[in-house]
């Protein structure tokens, strides 16, 4: 959830540019900034986590593109954006990881342990 300061700043100076599939809202300043770039920011729908920003909006937030790339045609090989799951129940745990049981298969025959 956004902080009170972010919500007040958004209410006072923000202009909604658009939203993404997760419901995150993207804003820019209403008035043109003098001597600096116009600020851009996101108000998250739920937990604040930078990995939840879709690539189309990431480029816009970091001034890589002047307009969000939401209208760009998606290629057939592109998958939908997924936030980083590290530290959550959906995190990847490789075989042998302590949280995945701590057991892994023995090394195959092509491995030879070093001996001094």
Biopython code that builds the backbone (N, CA, C, O; Angstrom):
import numpy as np
from Bio.PDB.StructureBuilder import StructureBuilder

atoms = [
    (1, "UNK", "N", (0.849, -1.179, 0.000)),
    (1, "UNK", "CA", (0.000, 0.000, 0.000)),
    (1, "UNK", "C", (0.892, 1.238, 0.000)),
    (1, "UNK", "O", (1.932, 1.265, 0.658)),
    (2, "UNK", "N", (0.482, 2.248, -0.732)),
    (2, "UNK", "CA", (1.250, 3.488, -0.827)),
    (2, "UNK", "C", (1.230, 4.232, 0.507)),
    (2, "UNK", "O", (0.293, 4.100, 1.294)),
    (3, "UNK", "N", (2.274, 5.011, 0.743)),
    (3, "UNK", "CA", (2.335, 5.803, 1.964)),
    (3, "UNK", "C", (1.395, 7.000, 1.844)),
    (3, "UNK", "O", (0.969, 7.367, 0.749)),
    (4, "UNK", "N", (1.088, 7.588, 2.972)),
    (4, "UNK", "CA", (0.210, 8.755, 2.995)),
    (4, "UNK", "C", (0.817, 9.888, 2.177)),
    (4, "UNK", "O", (0.104, 10.590, 1.460)),
    (5, "UNK", "N", (2.126, 10.067, 2.280)),
    (5, "UNK", "CA", (2.802, 11.129, 1.523)),
    (5, "UNK", "C", (2.674, 10.928, 0.019)),
    (5, "UNK", "O", (2.444, 11.885, -0.720)),
    (6, "UNK", "N", (2.824, 9.689, -0.434)),
    (6, "UNK", "CA", (2.689, 9.399, -1.866)),
    (6, "UNK", "C", (1.268, 9.648, -2.329)),
    (6, "UNK", "O", (1.057, 10.203, -3.408)),
    (7, "UNK", "N", (0.297, 9.250, -1.537)),
    (7, "UNK", "CA", (-1.101, 9.472, -1.907)),
    (7, "UNK", "C", (-1.442, 10.957, -1.961)),
    (7, "UNK", "O", (-2.152, 11.389, -2.869)),
    (8, "UNK", "N", (-0.948, 11.746, -1.007)),
    (8, "UNK", "CA", (-1.195, 13.185, -1.011)),
    (8, "UNK", "C", (-0.516, 13.855, -2.206)),
    (8, "UNK", "O", (-1.120, 14.702, -2.866)),
    (9, "UNK", "N", (0.735, 13.482, -2.487)),
    (9, "UNK", "CA", (1.451, 14.035, -3.636)),
    (9, "UNK", "C", (0.723, 13.681, -4.936)),
    (9, "UNK", "O", (0.597, 14.515, -5.832)),
    (10, "UNK", "N", (0.249, 12.446, -5.026)),
    (10, "UNK", "CA", (-0.480, 12.008, -6.215)),
    (10, "UNK", "C", (-1.767, 12.801, -6.377)),
    (10, "UNK", "O", (-2.103, 13.217, -7.486)),
    (11, "UNK", "N", (-2.484, 13.013, -5.295)),
    (11, "UNK", "CA", (-3.733, 13.772, -5.345)),
    (11, "UNK", "C", (-3.478, 15.219, -5.750)),
    (11, "UNK", "O", (-4.239, 15.790, -6.532)),
    (12, "UNK", "N", (-2.408, 15.816, -5.221)),
    (12, "UNK", "CA", (-2.138, 17.229, -5.461)),
    (12, "UNK", "C", (-1.512, 17.490, -6.828)),
    (12, "UNK", "O", (-1.865, 18.472, -7.482)),
    (13, "UNK", "N", (-0.587, 16.631, -7.275)),
    (13, "UNK", "CA", (0.188, 16.948, -8.469)),
    (13, "UNK", "C", (0.137, 15.897, -9.565)),
    (13, "UNK", "O", (0.681, 16.115, -10.647)),
    (14, "UNK", "N", (-0.503, 14.764, -9.309)),
    (14, "UNK", "CA", (-0.440, 13.665, -10.259)),
    (14, "UNK", "C", (-1.490, 13.684, -11.347)),
    (14, "UNK", "O", (-2.611, 14.154, -11.153)),
    (15, "UNK", "N", (-1.094, 13.152, -12.513)),
    (15, "UNK", "CA", (-2.017, 12.955, -13.634)),
    (15, "UNK", "C", (-1.896, 11.490, -14.042)),
    (15, "UNK", "O", (-0.808, 11.022, -14.379)),
    (16, "UNK", "N", (-3.011, 10.773, -14.009)),
    (16, "UNK", "CA", (-3.005, 9.350, -14.338)),
    (16, "UNK", "C", (-2.652, 9.156, -15.810)),
    (16, "UNK", "O", (-3.265, 9.753, -16.695)),
    (17, "UNK", "N", (-1.645, 8.303, -16.052)),
    (17, "UNK", "CA", (-1.228, 7.983, -17.413)),
    (17, "UNK", "C", (-1.872, 6.673, -17.851)),
    (17, "UNK", "O", (-2.283, 6.533, -19.003)),
    (18, "UNK", "N", (-1.961, 5.708, -16.926)),
    (18, "UNK", "CA", (-2.572, 4.428, -17.260)),
    (18, "UNK", "C", (-2.426, 3.420, -16.143)),
    (18, "UNK", "O", (-1.875, 3.718, -15.083)),
    (19, "UNK", "N", (-2.929, 2.221, -16.393)),
    (19, "UNK", "CA", (-2.846, 1.125, -15.432)),
    (19, "UNK", "C", (-2.338, -0.117, -16.150)),
    (19, "UNK", "O", (-2.384, -0.200, -17.377)),
    (20, "UNK", "N", (-1.852, -1.085, -15.373)),
    (20, "UNK", "CA", (-1.417, -2.348, -15.966)),
    (20, "UNK", "C", (-2.388, -3.461, -15.577)),
    (20, "UNK", "O", (-3.406, -3.213, -14.930)),
    (21, "UNK", "N", (-2.062, -4.682, -15.976)),
    (21, "UNK", "CA", (-2.945, -5.825, -15.744)),
    (21, "UNK", "C", (-3.137, -6.117, -14.258)),
    (21, "UNK", "O", (-4.172, -6.661, -13.873)),
    (22, "UNK", "N", (-2.167, -5.770, -13.415)),
    (22, "UNK", "CA", (-2.266, -6.020, -11.972)),
    (22, "UNK", "C", (-3.047, -4.944, -11.236)),
    (22, "UNK", "O", (-3.340, -5.094, -10.050)),
    (23, "UNK", "N", (-3.385, -3.867, -11.921)),
    (23, "UNK", "CA", (-4.110, -2.773, -11.277)),
    (23, "UNK", "C", (-3.212, -1.682, -10.741)),
    (23, "UNK", "O", (-3.696, -0.756, -10.091)),
    (24, "UNK", "N", (-1.901, -1.764, -10.997)),
    (24, "UNK", "CA", (-0.993, -0.687, -10.608)),
    (24, "UNK", "C", (-1.316, 0.540, -11.451)),
    (24, "UNK", "O", (-1.615, 0.415, -12.639)),
    (25, "UNK", "N", (-1.258, 1.740, -10.837)),
    (25, "UNK", "CA", (-1.575, 2.977, -11.535)),
    (25, "UNK", "C", (-0.302, 3.799, -11.712)),
    (25, "UNK", "O", (0.493, 3.937, -10.783)),
    (26, "UNK", "N", (-0.119, 4.342, -12.911)),
    (26, "UNK", "CA", (1.092, 5.082, -13.260)),
    (26, "UNK", "C", (0.753, 6.550, -13.471)),
    (26, "UNK", "O", (-0.210, 6.888, -14.159)),
    (27, "UNK", "N", (1.573, 7.426, -12.860)),
    (27, "UNK", "CA", (1.303, 8.855, -12.855)),
    (27, "UNK", "C", (2.500, 9.652, -13.343)),
    (27, "UNK", "O", (3.641, 9.192, -13.312)),
    (28, "UNK", "N", (2.197, 10.871, -13.797)),
    (28, "UNK", "CA", (3.203, 11.873, -14.102)),
    (28, "UNK", "C", (2.707, 13.197, -13.522)),
    (28, "UNK", "O", (1.532, 13.327, -13.178)),
    (29, "UNK", "N", (3.601, 14.175, -13.414)),
    (29, "UNK", "CA", (3.193, 15.479, -12.898)),
    (29, "UNK", "C", (2.257, 16.172, -13.885)),
    (29, "UNK", "O", (2.413, 16.043, -15.099)),
    (30, "UNK", "N", (1.295, 16.899, -13.356)),
    (30, "UNK", "CA", (0.348, 17.629, -14.214)),
    (30, "UNK", "C", (1.036, 18.745, -14.983)),
    (30, "UNK", "O", (0.811, 18.912, -16.182)),
    (31, "UNK", "N", (1.873, 19.505, -14.293)),
    (31, "UNK", "CA", (2.532, 20.643, -14.930)),
    (31, "UNK", "C", (3.938, 20.268, -15.387)),
    (31, "UNK", "O", (4.584, 19.395, -14.808)),
    (32, "UNK", "N", (4.392, 20.937, -16.427)),
    (32, "UNK", "CA", (5.727, 20.689, -16.973)),
    (32, "UNK", "C", (6.775, 21.201, -15.983)),
    (32, "UNK", "O", (6.657, 22.319, -15.481)),
    (33, "UNK", "N", (7.779, 20.407, -15.703)),
    (33, "UNK", "CA", (8.838, 20.791, -14.778)),
    (33, "UNK", "C", (9.847, 21.684, -15.493)),
    (33, "UNK", "O", (10.137, 21.474, -16.671)),
    (34, "UNK", "N", (10.379, 22.676, -14.789)),
    (34, "UNK", "CA", (11.369, 23.584, -15.373)),
    (34, "UNK", "C", (12.746, 23.227, -14.828)),
    (34, "UNK", "O", (12.947, 23.202, -13.614)),
    (35, "UNK", "N", (13.685, 22.953, -15.713)),
    (35, "UNK", "CA", (15.054, 22.659, -15.308)),
    (35, "UNK", "C", (15.282, 21.222, -14.876)),
    (35, "UNK", "O", (16.378, 20.886, -14.426)),
    (36, "UNK", "N", (14.276, 20.364, -15.000)),
    (36, "UNK", "CA", (14.424, 18.950, -14.643)),
    (36, "UNK", "C", (13.388, 18.124, -15.404)),
    (36, "UNK", "O", (12.471, 18.664, -16.023)),
    (37, "UNK", "N", (13.554, 16.820, -15.344)),
    (37, "UNK", "CA", (12.572, 15.941, -15.975)),
    (37, "UNK", "C", (11.288, 15.915, -15.155)),
    (37, "UNK", "O", (11.312, 16.067, -13.933)),
    (38, "UNK", "N", (10.182, 15.722, -15.836)),
    (38, "UNK", "CA", (8.898, 15.585, -15.156)),
    (38, "UNK", "C", (8.878, 14.257, -14.416)),
    (38, "UNK", "O", (9.241, 13.224, -14.979)),
    (39, "UNK", "N", (8.455, 14.279, -13.158)),
    (39, "UNK", "CA", (8.452, 13.062, -12.342)),
    (39, "UNK", "C", (7.444, 12.048, -12.859)),
    (39, "UNK", "O", (6.376, 12.407, -13.356)),
    (40, "UNK", "N", (7.803, 10.768, -12.731)),
    (40, "UNK", "CA", (6.912, 9.656, -13.059)),
    (40, "UNK", "C", (6.951, 8.693, -11.882)),
    (40, "UNK", "O", (8.014, 8.471, -11.302)),
    (41, "UNK", "N", (5.816, 8.121, -11.525)),
    (41, "UNK", "CA", (5.785, 7.179, -10.409)),
    (41, "UNK", "C", (4.627, 6.214, -10.552)),
    (41, "UNK", "O", (3.735, 6.388, -11.382)),
    (42, "UNK", "N", (4.670, 5.182, -9.708)),
    (42, "UNK", "CA", (3.642, 4.144, -9.713)),
    (42, "UNK", "C", (3.023, 4.052, -8.327)),
    (42, "UNK", "O", (3.719, 4.165, -7.318)),
    (43, "UNK", "N", (1.713, 3.847, -8.284)),
    (43, "UNK", "CA", (1.008, 3.543, -7.042)),
    (43, "UNK", "C", (0.542, 2.098, -7.189)),
    (43, "UNK", "O", (-0.310, 1.783, -8.020)),
    (44, "UNK", "N", (1.118, 1.232, -6.365)),
    (44, "UNK", "CA", (0.861, -0.206, -6.476)),
    (44, "UNK", "C", (-0.525, -0.580, -5.976)),
    (44, "UNK", "O", (-1.054, 0.035, -5.050)),
    (45, "UNK", "N", (-1.093, -1.578, -6.593)),
    (45, "UNK", "CA", (-2.354, -2.156, -6.145)),
    (45, "UNK", "C", (-1.998, -3.285, -5.185)),
    (45, "UNK", "O", (-1.845, -4.433, -5.604)),
    (46, "UNK", "N", (-1.868, -2.970, -3.921)),
    (46, "UNK", "CA", (-1.474, -3.972, -2.932)),
    (46, "UNK", "C", (-0.047, -3.753, -2.473)),
    (46, "UNK", "O", (0.397, -2.618, -2.303)),
    (47, "UNK", "N", (0.669, -4.852, -2.275)),
    (47, "UNK", "CA", (2.025, -4.815, -1.729)),
    (47, "UNK", "C", (2.981, -4.061, -2.659)),
    (47, "UNK", "O", (2.975, -4.253, -3.875)),
    (48, "UNK", "N", (3.805, -3.194, -2.047)),
    (48, "UNK", "CA", (4.795, -2.441, -2.812)),
    (48, "UNK", "C", (5.975, -3.364, -3.113)),
    (48, "UNK", "O", (6.671, -3.813, -2.203)),
    (49, "UNK", "N", (6.189, -3.641, -4.401)),
    (49, "UNK", "CA", (7.264, -4.527, -4.834)),
    (49, "UNK", "C", (7.644, -4.141, -6.248)),
    (49, "UNK", "O", (6.847, -4.317, -7.169)),
    (50, "UNK", "N", (8.848, -3.619, -6.439)),
    (50, "UNK", "CA", (9.276, -3.120, -7.749)),
    (50, "UNK", "C", (9.250, -4.189, -8.826)),
    (50, "UNK", "O", (9.139, -3.856, -10.006)),
    (51, "UNK", "N", (9.349, -5.459, -8.463)),
    (51, "UNK", "CA", (9.328, -6.507, -9.484)),
    (51, "UNK", "C", (7.922, -6.709, -10.066)),
    (51, "UNK", "O", (7.752, -7.470, -11.018)),
    (52, "UNK", "N", (6.924, -6.039, -9.504)),
    (52, "UNK", "CA", (5.551, -6.143, -10.017)),
    (52, "UNK", "C", (5.296, -5.175, -11.171)),
    (52, "UNK", "O", (4.218, -5.201, -11.764)),
    (53, "UNK", "N", (6.267, -4.323, -11.498)),
    (53, "UNK", "CA", (6.117, -3.402, -12.618)),
    (53, "UNK", "C", (6.386, -4.164, -13.910)),
    (53, "UNK", "O", (7.453, -4.754, -14.083)),
    (54, "UNK", "N", (5.411, -4.147, -14.814)),
    (54, "UNK", "CA", (5.550, -4.847, -16.092)),
    (54, "UNK", "C", (6.625, -4.167, -16.948)),
    (54, "UNK", "O", (6.840, -2.963, -16.810)),
    (55, "UNK", "N", (7.300, -4.909, -17.826)),
    (55, "UNK", "CA", (8.367, -4.330, -18.652)),
    (55, "UNK", "C", (7.910, -3.127, -19.485)),
    (55, "UNK", "O", (8.679, -2.189, -19.691)),
    (56, "UNK", "N", (6.674, -3.152, -19.959)),
    (56, "UNK", "CA", (6.164, -2.049, -20.770)),
    (56, "UNK", "C", (6.173, -0.740, -19.990)),
    (56, "UNK", "O", (6.488, 0.322, -20.527)),
    (57, "UNK", "N", (5.823, -0.839, -18.723)),
    (57, "UNK", "CA", (5.788, 0.348, -17.878)),
    (57, "UNK", "C", (7.150, 0.660, -17.295)),
    (57, "UNK", "O", (7.431, 1.826, -17.015)),
    (58, "UNK", "N", (8.003, -0.321, -17.101)),
    (58, "UNK", "CA", (9.350, -0.093, -16.577)),
    (58, "UNK", "C", (10.116, 0.853, -17.489)),
    (58, "UNK", "O", (10.785, 1.771, -17.016)),
    (59, "UNK", "N", (10.018, 0.630, -18.801)),
    (59, "UNK", "CA", (10.704, 1.495, -19.766)),
    (59, "UNK", "C", (10.224, 2.942, -19.640)),
    (59, "UNK", "O", (11.028, 3.871, -19.715)),
    (60, "UNK", "N", (8.934, 3.132, -19.453)),
    (60, "UNK", "CA", (8.391, 4.480, -19.313)),
    (60, "UNK", "C", (8.823, 5.121, -17.985)),
    (60, "UNK", "O", (9.215, 6.287, -17.961)),
    (61, "UNK", "N", (8.753, 4.366, -16.889)),
    (61, "UNK", "CA", (9.139, 4.912, -15.581)),
    (61, "UNK", "C", (10.583, 5.390, -15.548)),
    (61, "UNK", "O", (10.901, 6.368, -14.871)),
    (62, "UNK", "N", (11.460, 4.703, -16.279)),
    (62, "UNK", "CA", (12.892, 5.025, -16.270)),
    (62, "UNK", "C", (13.294, 5.884, -17.459)),
    (62, "UNK", "O", (14.472, 5.944, -17.809)),
    (63, "UNK", "N", (12.331, 6.545, -18.081)),
    (63, "UNK", "CA", (12.557, 7.507, -19.163)),
    (63, "UNK", "C", (13.243, 6.882, -20.377)),
    (63, "UNK", "O", (13.904, 7.588, -21.138)),
    (64, "UNK", "N", (13.100, 5.583, -20.568)),
    (64, "UNK", "CA", (13.632, 4.924, -21.756)),
    (64, "UNK", "C", (12.731, 5.205, -22.949)),
    (64, "UNK", "O", (13.201, 5.296, -24.083)),
    (65, "UNK", "N", (11.446, 5.340, -22.692)),
    (65, "UNK", "CA", (10.485, 5.671, -23.755)),
    (65, "UNK", "C", (9.606, 6.829, -23.285)),
    (65, "UNK", "O", (9.346, 6.993, -22.093)),
    (66, "UNK", "N", (9.156, 7.625, -24.256)),
    (66, "UNK", "CA", (8.303, 8.775, -23.930)),
    (66, "UNK", "C", (6.878, 8.354, -23.615)),
    (66, "UNK", "O", (6.179, 9.016, -22.848)),
    (67, "UNK", "N", (6.453, 7.245, -24.216)),
    (67, "UNK", "CA", (5.108, 6.728, -23.988)),
    (67, "UNK", "C", (5.209, 5.298, -23.486)),
    (67, "UNK", "O", (6.159, 4.595, -23.831)),
    (68, "UNK", "N", (4.254, 4.849, -22.679)),
    (68, "UNK", "CA", (4.271, 3.446, -22.251)),
    (68, "UNK", "C", (4.179, 2.532, -23.477)),
    (68, "UNK", "O", (3.530, 2.877, -24.464)),
    (69, "UNK", "N", (4.816, 1.394, -23.411)),
    (69, "UNK", "CA", (4.849, 0.463, -24.536)),
    (69, "UNK", "C", (3.668, -0.501, -24.504)),
    (69, "UNK", "O", (3.765, -1.624, -25.001)),
    (70, "UNK", "N", (2.559, -0.066, -23.922)),
    (70, "UNK", "CA", (1.403, -0.952, -23.784)),
    (70, "UNK", "C", (0.745, -1.256, -25.112)),
    (70, "UNK", "O", (0.093, -2.290, -25.251)),
    (71, "UNK", "N", (0.900, -0.378, -26.094)),
    (71, "UNK", "CA", (0.280, -0.601, -27.403)),
    (71, "UNK", "C", (1.159, -1.433, -28.334)),
    (71, "UNK", "O", (0.714, -1.853, -29.402)),
    (72, "UNK", "N", (2.393, -1.667, -27.934)),
    (72, "UNK", "CA", (3.300, -2.446, -28.775)),
    (72, "UNK", "C", (2.793, -3.883, -28.885)),
    (72, "UNK", "O", (2.336, -4.472, -27.906)),
    (73, "UNK", "N", (2.882, -4.424, -30.079)),
    (73, "UNK", "CA", (2.410, -5.800, -30.300)),
    (73, "UNK", "C", (3.323, -6.782, -29.580)),
    (73, "UNK", "O", (4.546, -6.713, -29.703)),
    (74, "UNK", "N", (2.729, -7.679, -28.842)),
    (74, "UNK", "CA", (3.508, -8.711, -28.146)),
    (74, "UNK", "C", (3.880, -9.800, -29.137)),
    (74, "UNK", "O", (3.075, -10.198, -29.980)),
    (75, "UNK", "N", (5.095, -10.266, -29.024)),
    (75, "UNK", "CA", (5.557, -11.353, -29.879)),
    (75, "UNK", "C", (4.989, -12.668, -29.361)),
    (75, "UNK", "O", (4.637, -12.780, -28.187)),
    (76, "UNK", "N", (4.901, -13.655, -30.237)),
    (76, "UNK", "CA", (4.326, -14.947, -29.853)),
    (76, "UNK", "C", (5.163, -15.646, -28.783)),
    (76, "UNK", "O", (4.634, -16.439, -28.004)),
    (77, "UNK", "N", (6.473, -15.356, -28.740)),
    (77, "UNK", "CA", (7.359, -16.019, -27.787)),
    (77, "UNK", "C", (7.399, -15.313, -26.428)),
    (77, "UNK", "O", (7.971, -15.855, -25.482)),
    (78, "UNK", "N", (6.809, -14.125, -26.307)),
    (78, "UNK", "CA", (6.835, -13.391, -25.046)),
    (78, "UNK", "C", (5.785, -13.944, -24.088)),
    (78, "UNK", "O", (4.631, -14.158, -24.460)),
    (79, "UNK", "N", (6.207, -14.168, -22.859)),
    (79, "UNK", "CA", (5.297, -14.666, -21.834)),
    (79, "UNK", "C", (4.779, -13.498, -20.997)),
    (79, "UNK", "O", (5.410, -12.442, -20.953)),
    (80, "UNK", "N", (3.641, -13.679, -20.338)),
    (80, "UNK", "CA", (3.133, -12.612, -19.469)),
    (80, "UNK", "C", (4.113, -12.329, -18.327)),
    (80, "UNK", "O", (4.826, -13.223, -17.870)),
    (81, "UNK", "N", (4.138, -11.089, -17.882)),
    (81, "UNK", "CA", (5.044, -10.684, -16.804)),
    (81, "UNK", "C", (4.653, -11.366, -15.495)),
    (81, "UNK", "O", (3.470, -11.485, -15.176)),
    (82, "UNK", "N", (5.662, -11.813, -14.738)),
    (82, "UNK", "CA", (5.443, -12.392, -13.411)),
    (82, "UNK", "C", (6.358, -11.689, -12.422)),
    (82, "UNK", "O", (7.537, -11.491, -12.716)),
    (83, "UNK", "N", (5.850, -11.309, -11.267)),
    (83, "UNK", "CA", (6.719, -10.692, -10.265)),
    (83, "UNK", "C", (7.706, -11.707, -9.697)),
    (83, "UNK", "O", (7.504, -12.916, -9.799)),
    (84, "UNK", "N", (8.776, -11.192, -9.098)),
    (84, "UNK", "CA", (9.794, -12.038, -8.484)),
    (84, "UNK", "C", (9.187, -12.760, -7.278)),
    (84, "UNK", "O", (8.571, -12.123, -6.423)),
    (85, "UNK", "N", (9.355, -14.073, -7.202)),
    (85, "UNK", "CA", (8.750, -14.859, -6.124)),
    (85, "UNK", "C", (9.736, -15.233, -5.019)),
    (85, "UNK", "O", (9.399, -16.010, -4.126)),
    (86, "UNK", "N", (10.941, -14.690, -5.072)),
    (86, "UNK", "CA", (11.936, -14.978, -4.050)),
    (86, "UNK", "C", (11.397, -14.610, -2.672)),
    (86, "UNK", "O", (10.833, -13.531, -2.489)),
    (87, "UNK", "N", (11.568, -15.498, -1.716)),
    (87, "UNK", "CA", (11.118, -15.243, -0.356)),
    (87, "UNK", "C", (9.657, -15.569, -0.111)),
    (87, "UNK", "O", (9.169, -15.406, 1.007)),
    (88, "UNK", "N", (8.960, -16.020, -1.122)),
    (88, "UNK", "CA", (7.551, -16.368, -0.954)),
    (88, "UNK", "C", (7.388, -17.883, -1.042)),
    (88, "UNK", "O", (8.352, -18.610, -1.286)),
    (89, "UNK", "N", (6.170, -18.343, -0.842)),
    (89, "UNK", "CA", (5.901, -19.780, -0.924)),
    (89, "UNK", "C", (6.083, -20.304, -2.343)),
    (89, "UNK", "O", (6.298, -21.502, -2.527)),
    (90, "UNK", "N", (6.001, -19.433, -3.356)),
    (90, "UNK", "CA", (6.149, -19.851, -4.745)),
    (90, "UNK", "C", (7.581, -19.803, -5.248)),
    (90, "UNK", "O", (7.810, -19.990, -6.443)),
    (91, "UNK", "N", (8.550, -19.559, -4.377)),
    (91, "UNK", "CA", (9.953, -19.452, -4.790)),
    (91, "UNK", "C", (10.496, -20.792, -5.284)),
    (91, "UNK", "O", (10.087, -21.856, -4.819)),
    (92, "UNK", "N", (11.427, -20.714, -6.237)),
    (92, "UNK", "CA", (12.063, -21.925, -6.759)),
    (92, "UNK", "C", (13.043, -22.465, -5.727)),
    (92, "UNK", "O", (13.871, -21.723, -5.196)),
    (93, "UNK", "N", (12.945, -23.751, -5.449)),
    (93, "UNK", "CA", (13.875, -24.423, -4.545)),
    (93, "UNK", "C", (14.505, -25.581, -5.320)),
    (93, "UNK", "O", (13.814, -26.542, -5.658)),
    (94, "UNK", "N", (15.801, -25.503, -5.605)),
    (94, "UNK", "CA", (16.435, -26.569, -6.374)),
    (94, "UNK", "C", (16.508, -27.859, -5.567)),
    (94, "UNK", "O", (16.407, -27.834, -4.340)),
    (95, "UNK", "N", (16.683, -28.985, -6.254)),
    (95, "UNK", "CA", (16.819, -30.249, -5.524)),
    (95, "UNK", "C", (17.973, -30.167, -4.531)),
    (95, "UNK", "O", (19.050, -29.674, -4.866)),
    (96, "UNK", "N", (17.752, -30.644, -3.327)),
    (96, "UNK", "CA", (18.782, -30.607, -2.291)),
    (96, "UNK", "C", (18.711, -29.387, -1.393)),
    (96, "UNK", "O", (19.437, -29.315, -0.402)),
    (97, "UNK", "N", (17.866, -28.440, -1.708)),
    (97, "UNK", "CA", (17.722, -27.256, -0.863)),
    (97, "UNK", "C", (17.164, -27.675, 0.490)),
    (97, "UNK", "O", (16.317, -28.566, 0.562)),
    (98, "UNK", "N", (17.632, -27.041, 1.564)),
    (98, "UNK", "CA", (17.183, -27.400, 2.914)),
    (98, "UNK", "C", (15.666, -27.309, 3.069)),
    (98, "UNK", "O", (15.066, -28.138, 3.754)),
    (99, "UNK", "N", (15.044, -26.322, 2.448)),
    (99, "UNK", "CA", (13.597, -26.168, 2.570)),
    (99, "UNK", "C", (12.828, -27.130, 1.674)),
    (99, "UNK", "O", (11.607, -27.240, 1.780)),
    (100, "UNK", "N", (13.543, -27.829, 0.790)),
    (100, "UNK", "CA", (12.900, -28.806, -0.088)),
    (100, "UNK", "C", (13.238, -30.230, 0.364)),
    (100, "UNK", "O", (13.137, -31.169, -0.426)),
    (101, "UNK", "N", (13.628, -30.393, 1.600)),
    (101, "UNK", "CA", (13.904, -31.720, 2.134)),
    (101, "UNK", "C", (15.375, -31.995, 2.382)),
    (101, "UNK", "O", (15.707, -32.891, 3.158)),
    (102, "UNK", "N", (16.266, -31.249, 1.744)),
    (102, "UNK", "CA", (17.700, -31.395, 1.983)),
    (102, "UNK", "C", (18.333, -32.618, 1.360)),
    (102, "UNK", "O", (19.513, -32.868, 1.610)),
    (103, "UNK", "N", (17.629, -33.386, 0.572)),
    (103, "UNK", "CA", (18.183, -34.580, -0.076)),
    (103, "UNK", "C", (18.294, -34.321, -1.567)),
    (103, "UNK", "O", (17.408, -33.718, -2.173)),
    (104, "UNK", "N", (19.387, -34.782, -2.152)),
    (104, "UNK", "CA", (19.519, -34.680, -3.599)),
    (104, "UNK", "C", (20.132, -35.959, -4.127)),
    (104, "UNK", "O", (20.723, -36.744, -3.386)),
    (105, "UNK", "N", (19.978, -36.147, -5.421)),
    (105, "UNK", "CA", (20.538, -37.345, -6.045)),
    (105, "UNK", "C", (22.051, -37.334, -5.936)),
    (105, "UNK", "O", (22.688, -36.282, -5.903)),
    (106, "UNK", "N", (22.603, -38.529, -5.881)),
    (106, "UNK", "CA", (24.054, -38.646, -5.866)),
    (106, "UNK", "C", (24.607, -38.191, -7.209)),
    (106, "UNK", "O", (23.907, -38.205, -8.222)),
    (107, "UNK", "N", (25.858, -37.793, -7.200)),
    (107, "UNK", "CA", (26.495, -37.337, -8.437)),
    (107, "UNK", "C", (26.558, -38.487, -9.442)),
    (107, "UNK", "O", (26.687, -39.653, -9.070)),
    (108, "UNK", "N", (26.465, -38.136, -10.700)),
    (108, "UNK", "CA", (26.511, -39.156, -11.748)),
    (108, "UNK", "C", (27.937, -39.647, -11.948)),
    (108, "UNK", "O", (28.866, -39.135, -11.324)),
    (109, "UNK", "N", (28.111, -40.622, -12.805)),
    (109, "UNK", "CA", (29.413, -41.244, -13.020)),
    (109, "UNK", "C", (30.461, -40.350, -13.642)),
    (109, "UNK", "O", (31.641, -40.699, -13.622)),
    (110, "UNK", "N", (30.078, -39.205, -14.196)),
    (110, "UNK", "CA", (31.069, -38.340, -14.830)),
    (110, "UNK", "C", (31.758, -37.408, -13.825)),
    (110, "UNK", "O", (32.585, -36.584, -14.216)),
    (111, "UNK", "N", (31.425, -37.531, -12.546)),
    (111, "UNK", "CA", (32.023, -36.680, -11.541)),
    (111, "UNK", "C", (33.070, -37.455, -10.761)),
    (111, "UNK", "O", (32.827, -38.569, -10.296)),
    (112, "UNK", "N", (34.229, -36.847, -10.628)),
    (112, "UNK", "CA", (35.281, -37.446, -9.810)),
    (112, "UNK", "C", (35.708, -36.419, -8.777)),
    (112, "UNK", "O", (36.084, -35.298, -9.119)),
    (113, "UNK", "N", (35.649, -36.803, -7.530)),
    (113, "UNK", "CA", (36.041, -35.891, -6.463)),
    (113, "UNK", "C", (37.552, -35.672, -6.490)),
    (113, "UNK", "O", (38.317, -36.597, -6.762)),
    (114, "UNK", "N", (37.968, -34.450, -6.209)),
    (114, "UNK", "CA", (39.386, -34.140, -6.174)),
    (114, "UNK", "C", (40.001, -34.713, -4.914)),
    (114, "UNK", "O", (39.424, -34.611, -3.832)),
    (115, "UNK", "N", (41.164, -35.313, -5.051)),
    (115, "UNK", "CA", (41.871, -35.845, -3.894)),
    (115, "UNK", "C", (43.295, -35.315, -3.927)),
    (115, "UNK", "O", (43.954, -35.374, -4.966)),
    (116, "UNK", "N", (43.766, -34.811, -2.829)),
    (116, "UNK", "CA", (45.141, -34.249, -2.800)),
    (116, "UNK", "C", (46.188, -35.338, -2.901)),
    (116, "UNK", "O", (47.384, -35.047, -2.892)),
]
sb = StructureBuilder()
sb.init_structure("model")
sb.init_model(0)
sb.init_chain("A")
sb.init_seg("    ")
for serial, (resi, resn, name, xyz) in enumerate(atoms, 1):
    if name == "N":
        sb.init_residue(resn, " ", resi, " ")
    sb.init_atom(name, np.array(xyz, "f"), 0.0, 1.0, " ", f" {name:<3s}", serial, name[0])
structure = sb.get_structure()
